[in-house]
Amino acid sequence: MLDFATRRARHGGGPTEHIRNQFGMNDDEFFTHLPRLLDDPTTHTLPPAQSTELRGIARRRSWLRR
């Protein structure tokens, strides 16, 4: 998930259909789970700036779904 989100960060985190096809979940599930992964330092070695960027994308995408 982190690799997917990182590769698609410049494009807002990736298209809905790609998320559904690759992970079997909708946008809301994906972007709710992403920050949980970022909170666990054992799941990644991303630089803080990149982690912050992905959190922002997850927050925006979750907000847009409401």
N, CA, C and O atoms as a CHARMM CRD file, in Angstrom:
* protein
*
  264
    1    1 MET  N      0.80900  -1.19300   0.00000 PROA 1      0.00000
    2    1 MET  CA     0.00000   0.00000   0.00000 PROA 1      0.00000
    3    1 MET  C      0.85400   1.25900   0.00000 PROA 1      0.00000
    4    1 MET  O      0.57400   2.21900  -0.71800 PROA 1      0.00000
    5    2 LEU  N      1.89400   1.23900   0.81300 PROA 2      0.00000
    6    2 LEU  CA     2.75700   2.42000   0.87100 PROA 2      0.00000
    7    2 LEU  C      3.45900   2.65700  -0.45300 PROA 2      0.00000
    8    2 LEU  O      3.58900   3.79600  -0.90200 PROA 2      0.00000
    9    3 ASP  N      3.90500   1.59200  -1.06800 PROA 3      0.00000
   10    3 ASP  CA     4.56500   1.72400  -2.37400 PROA 3      0.00000
   11    3 ASP  C      3.59300   2.28700  -3.40700 PROA 3      0.00000
   12    3 ASP  O      3.94600   3.18300  -4.17300 PROA 3      0.00000
   13    4 PHE  N      2.39200   1.76900  -3.42600 PROA 4      0.00000
   14    4 PHE  CA     1.35900   2.24200  -4.34600 PROA 4      0.00000
   15    4 PHE  C      1.09500   3.73300  -4.12500 PROA 4      0.00000
   16    4 PHE  O      1.11200   4.51600  -5.07500 PROA 4      0.00000
   17    5 ALA  N      0.85200   4.12100  -2.87800 PROA 5      0.00000
   18    5 ALA  CA     0.54800   5.51900  -2.55600 PROA 5      0.00000
   19    5 ALA  C      1.73600   6.42700  -2.86400 PROA 5      0.00000
   20    5 ALA  O      1.55300   7.54800  -3.34100 PROA 5      0.00000
   21    6 THR  N      2.93800   5.95500  -2.59700 PROA 6      0.00000
   22    6 THR  CA     4.13800   6.75700  -2.85800 PROA 6      0.00000
   23    6 THR  C      4.31300   6.99800  -4.35500 PROA 6      0.00000
   24    6 THR  O      4.60200   8.11800  -4.77800 PROA 6      0.00000
   25    7 ARG  N      4.14000   5.95400  -5.15000 PROA 7      0.00000
   26    7 ARG  CA     4.29200   6.09500  -6.60000 PROA 7      0.00000
   27    7 ARG  C      3.22400   6.99400  -7.21100 PROA 7      0.00000
   28    7 ARG  O      3.44200   7.59400  -8.26400 PROA 7      0.00000
   29    8 ARG  N      2.08400   7.08700  -6.56000 PROA 8      0.00000
   30    8 ARG  CA     0.98300   7.87200  -7.11300 PROA 8      0.00000
   31    8 ARG  C      0.72400   9.16900  -6.35600 PROA 8      0.00000
   32    8 ARG  O     -0.30500   9.81400  -6.55900 PROA 8      0.00000
   33    9 ALA  N      1.64200   9.54800  -5.49300 PROA 9      0.00000
   34    9 ALA  CA     1.45800  10.76000  -4.68300 PROA 9      0.00000
   35    9 ALA  C      1.27900  12.00600  -5.54200 PROA 9      0.00000
   36    9 ALA  O      0.46200  12.86800  -5.21600 PROA 9      0.00000
   37   10 ARG  N      2.01600  12.11000  -6.61000 PROA 10     0.00000
   38   10 ARG  CA     1.90200  13.28900  -7.48400 PROA 10     0.00000
   39   10 ARG  C      0.55400  13.37300  -8.16900 PROA 10     0.00000
   40   10 ARG  O      0.17900  14.42000  -8.69600 PROA 10     0.00000
   41   11 HSD  N     -0.17400  12.26600  -8.15900 PROA 11     0.00000
   42   11 HSD  CA    -1.46900  12.21000  -8.82600 PROA 11     0.00000
   43   11 HSD  C     -2.60200  12.04300  -7.81600 PROA 11     0.00000
   44   11 HSD  O     -3.66400  11.51700  -8.14900 PROA 11     0.00000
   45   12 GLY  N     -2.37700  12.48200  -6.60400 PROA 12     0.00000
   46   12 GLY  CA    -3.43000  12.44900  -5.59400 PROA 12     0.00000
   47   12 GLY  C     -3.68800  11.10200  -4.95800 PROA 12     0.00000
   48   12 GLY  O     -4.73300  10.91000  -4.33700 PROA 12     0.00000
   49   13 GLY  N     -2.77900  10.17400  -5.09200 PROA 13     0.00000
   50   13 GLY  CA    -2.90700   8.88800  -4.42600 PROA 13     0.00000
   51   13 GLY  C     -3.38500   7.73700  -5.27700 PROA 13     0.00000
   52   13 GLY  O     -3.40000   6.59900  -4.80900 PROA 13     0.00000
   53   14 GLY  N     -3.76900   7.98900  -6.49300 PROA 14     0.00000
   54   14 GLY  CA    -4.14700   6.90800  -7.39500 PROA 14     0.00000
   55   14 GLY  C     -5.63200   6.86300  -7.68100 PROA 14     0.00000
   56   14 GLY  O     -6.44700   7.27400  -6.85500 PROA 14     0.00000
   57   15 PRO  N     -5.98100   6.35700  -8.86200 PROA 15     0.00000
   58   15 PRO  CA    -7.38300   6.26500  -9.25400 PROA 15     0.00000
   59   15 PRO  C     -8.14500   5.21500  -8.45200 PROA 15     0.00000
   60   15 PRO  O     -7.59700   4.19000  -8.04600 PROA 15     0.00000
   61   16 THR  N     -9.41000   5.50200  -8.24100 PROA 16     0.00000
   62   16 THR  CA   -10.28900   4.60200  -7.49300 PROA 16     0.00000
   63   16 THR  C    -10.26100   3.18700  -8.05100 PROA 16     0.00000
   64   16 THR  O    -10.16000   2.22000  -7.29500 PROA 16     0.00000
   65   17 GLU  N    -10.35000   3.06300  -9.36300 PROA 17     0.00000
   66   17 GLU  CA   -10.40100   1.71700  -9.96400 PROA 17     0.00000
   67   17 GLU  C     -9.10700   0.94200  -9.74100 PROA 17     0.00000
   68   17 GLU  O     -9.14800  -0.27800  -9.57900 PROA 17     0.00000
   69   18 HSD  N     -7.97400   1.60900  -9.72800 PROA 18     0.00000
   70   18 HSD  CA    -6.70300   0.92500  -9.46300 PROA 18     0.00000
   71   18 HSD  C     -6.63500   0.46000  -8.01600 PROA 18     0.00000
   72   18 HSD  O     -6.15000  -0.63500  -7.73400 PROA 18     0.00000
   73   19 ILE  N     -7.11700   1.28900  -7.10500 PROA 19     0.00000
   74   19 ILE  CA    -7.14500   0.91300  -5.67900 PROA 19     0.00000
   75   19 ILE  C     -8.03000  -0.31200  -5.49700 PROA 19     0.00000
   76   19 ILE  O     -7.64800  -1.26700  -4.82000 PROA 19     0.00000
   77   20 ARG  N     -9.20500  -0.28100  -6.09900 PROA 20     0.00000
   78   20 ARG  CA   -10.13800  -1.40000  -5.96400 PROA 20     0.00000
   79   20 ARG  C     -9.55200  -2.67900  -6.57700 PROA 20     0.00000
   80   20 ARG  O     -9.64500  -3.75100  -5.98000 PROA 20     0.00000
   81   21 ASN  N     -8.95300  -2.56500  -7.76000 PROA 21     0.00000
   82   21 ASN  CA    -8.39200  -3.74600  -8.42600 PROA 21     0.00000
   83   21 ASN  C     -7.20000  -4.32800  -7.68800 PROA 21     0.00000
   84   21 ASN  O     -7.06000  -5.54700  -7.59100 PROA 21     0.00000
   85   22 GLN  N     -6.34600  -3.46700  -7.17000 PROA 22     0.00000
   86   22 GLN  CA    -5.12000  -3.94900  -6.54200 PROA 22     0.00000
   87   22 GLN  C     -5.31500  -4.40300  -5.09500 PROA 22     0.00000
   88   22 GLN  O     -4.66600  -5.34800  -4.64600 PROA 22     0.00000
   89   23 PHE  N     -6.20900  -3.72800  -4.36400 PROA 23     0.00000
   90   23 PHE  CA    -6.32500  -4.00300  -2.92300 PROA 23     0.00000
   91   23 PHE  C     -7.69000  -4.54100  -2.50300 PROA 23     0.00000
   92   23 PHE  O     -7.86600  -4.95700  -1.35800 PROA 23     0.00000
   93   24 GLY  N     -8.65500  -4.53500  -3.42000 PROA 24     0.00000
   94   24 GLY  CA    -9.97200  -5.05100  -3.07300 PROA 24     0.00000
   95   24 GLY  C    -10.70700  -4.20300  -2.04800 PROA 24     0.00000
   96   24 GLY  O    -11.50700  -4.71500  -1.26500 PROA 24     0.00000
   97   25 MET  N    -10.43700  -2.91500  -2.05700 PROA 25     0.00000
   98   25 MET  CA   -11.11400  -2.00700  -1.12500 PROA 25     0.00000
   99   25 MET  C    -11.42300  -0.69900  -1.83000 PROA 25     0.00000
  100   25 MET  O    -10.83700  -0.38400  -2.86600 PROA 25     0.00000
  101   26 ASN  N    -12.34600   0.05500  -1.26100 PROA 26     0.00000
  102   26 ASN  CA   -12.67500   1.34100  -1.86000 PROA 26     0.00000
  103   26 ASN  C    -11.70600   2.42000  -1.35900 PROA 26     0.00000
  104   26 ASN  O    -10.85600   2.16800  -0.50500 PROA 26     0.00000
  105   27 ASP  N    -11.85500   3.60600  -1.90600 PROA 27     0.00000
  106   27 ASP  CA   -10.96800   4.72000  -1.53600 PROA 27     0.00000
  107   27 ASP  C    -10.97200   4.98600  -0.04400 PROA 27     0.00000
  108   27 ASP  O     -9.92300   5.15600   0.57800 PROA 27     0.00000
  109   28 ASP  N    -12.17800   5.01900   0.52100 PROA 28     0.00000
  110   28 ASP  CA   -12.28500   5.36900   1.93500 PROA 28     0.00000
  111   28 ASP  C    -11.53000   4.36900   2.80500 PROA 28     0.00000
  112   28 ASP  O    -10.82300   4.76100   3.73400 PROA 28     0.00000
  113   29 GLU  N    -11.67400   3.09300   2.51100 PROA 29     0.00000
  114   29 GLU  CA   -10.94800   2.06900   3.27000 PROA 29     0.00000
  115   29 GLU  C     -9.43300   2.23400   3.09000 PROA 29     0.00000
  116   29 GLU  O     -8.67400   2.18200   4.05800 PROA 29     0.00000
  117   30 PHE  N     -9.01700   2.42900   1.86400 PROA 30     0.00000
  118   30 PHE  CA    -7.58900   2.56200   1.57000 PROA 30     0.00000
  119   30 PHE  C     -6.98800   3.76300   2.30000 PROA 30     0.00000
  120   30 PHE  O     -5.95500   3.64800   2.95900 PROA 30     0.00000
  121   31 PHE  N     -7.65000   4.91900   2.17300 PROA 31     0.00000
  122   31 PHE  CA    -7.08500   6.13700   2.74900 PROA 31     0.00000
  123   31 PHE  C     -7.34300   6.27100   4.24600 PROA 31     0.00000
  124   31 PHE  O     -6.82300   7.18600   4.88500 PROA 31     0.00000
  125   32 THR  N     -8.13800   5.37200   4.80800 PROA 32     0.00000
  126   32 THR  CA    -8.25800   5.27500   6.25900 PROA 32     0.00000
  127   32 THR  C     -7.13500   4.39400   6.80000 PROA 32     0.00000
  128   32 THR  O     -6.59100   4.65300   7.87400 PROA 32     0.00000
  129   33 HSD  N     -6.80000   3.36900   6.05800 PROA 33     0.00000
  130   33 HSD  CA    -5.74900   2.42800   6.48600 PROA 33     0.00000
  131   33 HSD  C     -4.33400   3.01400   6.30300 PROA 33     0.00000
  132   33 HSD  O     -3.43300   2.72800   7.09200 PROA 33     0.00000
  133   34 LEU  N     -4.15700   3.81600   5.27900 PROA 34     0.00000
  134   34 LEU  CA    -2.83100   4.36100   4.97300 PROA 34     0.00000
  135   34 LEU  C     -2.18700   5.09400   6.15600 PROA 34     0.00000
  136   34 LEU  O     -1.02900   4.81400   6.46500 PROA 34     0.00000
  137   35 PRO  N     -2.88000   6.01500   6.83000 PROA 35     0.00000
  138   35 PRO  CA    -2.24100   6.68600   7.96600 PROA 35     0.00000
  139   35 PRO  C     -1.86300   5.73000   9.10100 PROA 35     0.00000
  140   35 PRO  O     -0.89500   5.96500   9.82500 PROA 35     0.00000
  141   36 ARG  N     -2.62900   4.66200   9.24500 PROA 36     0.00000
  142   36 ARG  CA    -2.28500   3.65800  10.27600 PROA 36     0.00000
  143   36 ARG  C     -0.93800   3.00900   9.95700 PROA 36     0.00000
  144   36 ARG  O     -0.12700   2.76700  10.85200 PROA 36     0.00000
  145   37 LEU  N     -0.71300   2.73400   8.68700 PROA 37     0.00000
  146   37 LEU  CA     0.58500   2.18000   8.28400 PROA 37     0.00000
  147   37 LEU  C      1.69900   3.18700   8.54500 PROA 37     0.00000
  148   37 LEU  O      2.78700   2.82400   8.99300 PROA 37     0.00000
  149   38 LEU  N      1.41600   4.44600   8.26100 PROA 38     0.00000
  150   38 LEU  CA     2.42800   5.48900   8.45600 PROA 38     0.00000
  151   38 LEU  C      2.72600   5.71900   9.93500 PROA 38     0.00000
  152   38 LEU  O      3.82100   6.16000  10.28500 PROA 38     0.00000
  153   39 ASP  N      1.75900   5.42200  10.80500 PROA 39     0.00000
  154   39 ASP  CA     1.96300   5.57400  12.25100 PROA 39     0.00000
  155   39 ASP  C      2.87000   4.49800  12.82800 PROA 39     0.00000
  156   39 ASP  O      3.44000   4.67100  13.90500 PROA 39     0.00000
  157   40 ASP  N      3.00300   3.39000  12.11500 PROA 40     0.00000
  158   40 ASP  CA     3.80100   2.25900  12.60800 PROA 40     0.00000
  159   40 ASP  C      5.19100   2.29600  11.97700 PROA 40     0.00000
  160   40 ASP  O      5.34300   1.96500  10.80100 PROA 40     0.00000
  161   41 PRO  N      6.20300   2.69200  12.74100 PROA 41     0.00000
  162   41 PRO  CA     7.54700   2.81200  12.17000 PROA 41     0.00000
  163   41 PRO  C      8.14900   1.48300  11.72200 PROA 41     0.00000
  164   41 PRO  O      9.16400   1.47600  11.02600 PROA 41     0.00000
  165   42 THR  N      7.54900   0.36800  12.10400 PROA 42     0.00000
  166   42 THR  CA     8.07900  -0.92600  11.66600 PROA 42     0.00000
  167   42 THR  C      7.62300  -1.27400  10.25200 PROA 42     0.00000
  168   42 THR  O      8.12100  -2.23600   9.66800 PROA 42     0.00000
  169   43 THR  N      6.68100  -0.50600   9.68900 PROA 43     0.00000
  170   43 THR  CA     6.17000  -0.82800   8.35800 PROA 43     0.00000
  171   43 THR  C      6.84300  -0.05000   7.23900 PROA 43     0.00000
  172   43 THR  O      6.63400  -0.35000   6.06400 PROA 43     0.00000
  173   44 HSD  N      7.65100   0.95300   7.59100 PROA 44     0.00000
  174   44 HSD  CA     8.25200   1.76300   6.53300 PROA 44     0.00000
  175   44 HSD  C      9.50500   2.49100   6.99900 PROA 44     0.00000
  176   44 HSD  O      9.78500   2.60900   8.19200 PROA 44     0.00000
  177   45 THR  N     10.23600   2.96700   6.01500 PROA 45     0.00000
  178   45 THR  CA    11.42400   3.78400   6.26800 PROA 45     0.00000
  179   45 THR  C     11.34500   5.06500   5.44500 PROA 45     0.00000
  180   45 THR  O     12.36000   5.59600   4.99300 PROA 45     0.00000
  181   46 LEU  N     10.12800   5.54400   5.26400 PROA 46     0.00000
  182   46 LEU  CA     9.93300   6.75600   4.47700 PROA 46     0.00000
  183   46 LEU  C     10.48600   7.97500   5.21100 PROA 46     0.00000
  184   46 LEU  O     10.41000   8.05400   6.43700 PROA 46     0.00000
  185   47 PRO  N     11.03600   8.91400   4.46800 PROA 47     0.00000
  186   47 PRO  CA    11.46400  10.16500   5.09500 PROA 47     0.00000
  187   47 PRO  C     10.24200  10.89600   5.66400 PROA 47     0.00000
  188   47 PRO  O      9.13900  10.75000   5.13800 PROA 47     0.00000
  189   48 PRO  N     10.42700  11.66800   6.71800 PROA 48     0.00000
  190   48 PRO  CA     9.30100  12.37300   7.34000 PROA 48     0.00000
  191   48 PRO  C      8.50100  13.23200   6.36000 PROA 48     0.00000
  192   48 PRO  O      7.27400  13.28100   6.45100 PROA 48     0.00000
  193   49 ALA  N      9.16500  13.90300   5.43500 PROA 49     0.00000
  194   49 ALA  CA     8.44300  14.75700   4.48300 PROA 49     0.00000
  195   49 ALA  C      7.52100  13.93100   3.59400 PROA 49     0.00000
  196   49 ALA  O      6.40800  14.35400   3.28200 PROA 49     0.00000
  197   50 GLN  N      7.97500  12.77900   3.19600 PROA 50     0.00000
  198   50 GLN  CA     7.15100  11.91500   2.34200 PROA 50     0.00000
  199   50 GLN  C      5.97600  11.34100   3.13300 PROA 50     0.00000
  200   50 GLN  O      4.86400  11.23400   2.61600 PROA 50     0.00000
  201   51 SER  N      6.22500  10.98000   4.36400 PROA 51     0.00000
  202   51 SER  CA     5.16400  10.48400   5.23200 PROA 51     0.00000
  203   51 SER  C      4.10200  11.56300   5.44600 PROA 51     0.00000
  204   51 SER  O      2.90600  11.27300   5.41900 PROA 51     0.00000
  205   52 THR  N      4.53100  12.78400   5.65400 PROA 52     0.00000
  206   52 THR  CA     3.60700  13.91200   5.82600 PROA 52     0.00000
  207   52 THR  C      2.79400  14.14100   4.56400 PROA 52     0.00000
  208   52 THR  O      1.59300  14.40300   4.63400 PROA 52     0.00000
  209   53 GLU  N      3.44300  14.04400   3.41100 PROA 53     0.00000
  210   53 GLU  CA     2.74200  14.20300   2.14200 PROA 53     0.00000
  211   53 GLU  C      1.64900  13.15000   1.97700 PROA 53     0.00000
  212   53 GLU  O      0.53200  13.47400   1.57500 PROA 53     0.00000
  213   54 LEU  N      1.96200  11.89800   2.28300 PROA 54     0.00000
  214   54 LEU  CA     0.98200  10.82100   2.14700 PROA 54     0.00000
  215   54 LEU  C     -0.17000  10.99000   3.13000 PROA 54     0.00000
  216   54 LEU  O     -1.31600  10.68500   2.80000 PROA 54     0.00000
  217   55 ARG  N      0.12300  11.47300   4.33100 PROA 55     0.00000
  218   55 ARG  CA    -0.94800  11.74900   5.30600 PROA 55     0.00000
  219   55 ARG  C     -1.89600  12.82800   4.76900 PROA 55     0.00000
  220   55 ARG  O     -3.11400  12.72800   4.91200 PROA 55     0.00000
  221   56 GLY  N     -1.31900  13.85100   4.15400 PROA 56     0.00000
  222   56 GLY  CA    -2.13100  14.91500   3.57500 PROA 56     0.00000
  223   56 GLY  C     -3.02500  14.40500   2.45700 PROA 56     0.00000
  224   56 GLY  O     -4.19100  14.78800   2.36200 PROA 56     0.00000
  225   57 ILE  N     -2.48000  13.54900   1.61900 PROA 57     0.00000
  226   57 ILE  CA    -3.26700  12.95600   0.53200 PROA 57     0.00000
  227   57 ILE  C     -4.40400  12.11900   1.11000 PROA 57     0.00000
  228   57 ILE  O     -5.54300  12.21300   0.65300 PROA 57     0.00000
  229   58 ALA  N     -4.09500  11.30200   2.11200 PROA 58     0.00000
  230   58 ALA  CA    -5.12500  10.46300   2.73700 PROA 58     0.00000
  231   58 ALA  C     -6.21600  11.32200   3.36000 PROA 58     0.00000
  232   58 ALA  O     -7.39900  11.00500   3.24200 PROA 58     0.00000
  233   59 ARG  N     -5.82900  12.39800   4.01600 PROA 59     0.00000
  234   59 ARG  CA    -6.79900  13.29400   4.64400 PROA 59     0.00000
  235   59 ARG  C     -7.70900  13.94000   3.59200 PROA 59     0.00000
  236   59 ARG  O     -8.92600  14.00300   3.76600 PROA 59     0.00000
  237   60 ARG  N     -7.10600  14.41600   2.50500 PROA 60     0.00000
  238   60 ARG  CA    -7.89200  15.04800   1.44000 PROA 60     0.00000
  239   60 ARG  C     -8.82900  14.05000   0.76900 PROA 60     0.00000
  240   60 ARG  O     -9.99900  14.35600   0.53800 PROA 60     0.00000
  241   61 ARG  N     -8.32500  12.86900   0.45700 PROA 61     0.00000
  242   61 ARG  CA    -9.15500  11.87500  -0.22200 PROA 61     0.00000
  243   61 ARG  C    -10.29700  11.42300   0.67700 PROA 61     0.00000
  244   61 ARG  O    -11.41400  11.22900   0.19700 PROA 61     0.00000
  245   62 SER  N    -10.04100  11.25100   1.96400 PROA 62     0.00000
  246   62 SER  CA   -11.10200  10.87000   2.89700 PROA 62     0.00000
  247   62 SER  C    -12.13100  11.98800   3.00700 PROA 62     0.00000
  248   62 SER  O    -13.33300  11.72800   3.06100 PROA 62     0.00000
  249   63 TRP  N    -11.66500  13.21700   3.04000 PROA 63     0.00000
  250   63 TRP  CA   -12.56800  14.35200   3.14500 PROA 63     0.00000
  251   63 TRP  C    -13.44600  14.47300   1.89000 PROA 63     0.00000
  252   63 TRP  O    -14.63300  14.78300   1.98700 PROA 63     0.00000
  253   64 LEU  N    -12.86400  14.23200   0.73600 PROA 64     0.00000
  254   64 LEU  CA   -13.60800  14.34200  -0.51500 PROA 64     0.00000
  255   64 LEU  C    -14.71800  13.28900  -0.62300 PROA 64     0.00000
  256   64 LEU  O    -15.72700  13.52000  -1.28900 PROA 64     0.00000
  257   65 ARG  N    -14.53900  12.16400   0.01300 PROA 65     0.00000
  258   65 ARG  CA   -15.52800  11.07700  -0.06200 PROA 65     0.00000
  259   65 ARG  C    -16.76000  11.36700   0.78200 PROA 65     0.00000
  260   65 ARG  O    -17.77800  10.68900   0.64300 PROA 65     0.00000
  261   66 ARG  N    -16.68400  12.34800   1.64000 PROA 66     0.00000
  262   66 ARG  CA   -17.82600  12.63300   2.53400 PROA 66     0.00000
  263   66 ARG  C    -18.78600  13.56500   1.89800 PROA 66     0.00000
  264   66 ARG  O    -19.80100  13.91400   2.50100 PROA 66     0.00000
